């Protein structure tokens, strides 16, 4: 009986230490979290709560700043504008801002810009 209690007292902290160590290693080396590697073209600049069910958000995407309205049911673009040179310089000064960026245009960026332009033209045609 003493042997089993001694074994439990030794093995239980060892197992807990191994679990904690494995979780720490996973968090430190999980994919996509390596410092210095940029994987996103979209950056959330600022959000503002507009009551209990709505938010305004400014995101940077494809050299533009886009103002979005987010409610429980939908997300809508309010307006979009090109980033100023000062904003581009500030963004470039951020860590990970230009790591992993190639000189080739991002195809998703082009598709997104075309979709936003088409939506804006539809809205203008309705007015």
WOMOZI-V379469 format. One record per pair of residues at least 6 apart in sequence whose C-alpha atoms are under 6 Angstrom apart, sorted by the first residue. I is the first residue (numbers start at 0). J is the second residue. Records with the same first field share a line. If there is no record, write none. Layout:
I: J ; J
This chain:
35: 95
36: 98
37: 95 ; 98 ; 99
41: 59 ; 60
42: 58 ; 59
43: 58
44: 57 ; 58
45: 56 ; 57
46: 55 ; 56
47: 54 ; 55
48: 54
52: 70
53: 69 ; 70
54: 68 ; 69
55: 67 ; 68
56: 66 ; 67
57: 65 ; 66
58: 64 ; 65
61: 108
62: 82
63: 80 ; 81 ; 82
64: 79 ; 80 ; 82
65: 78 ; 79
66: 77 ; 78
67: 75 ; 76 ; 77
68: 74 ; 75
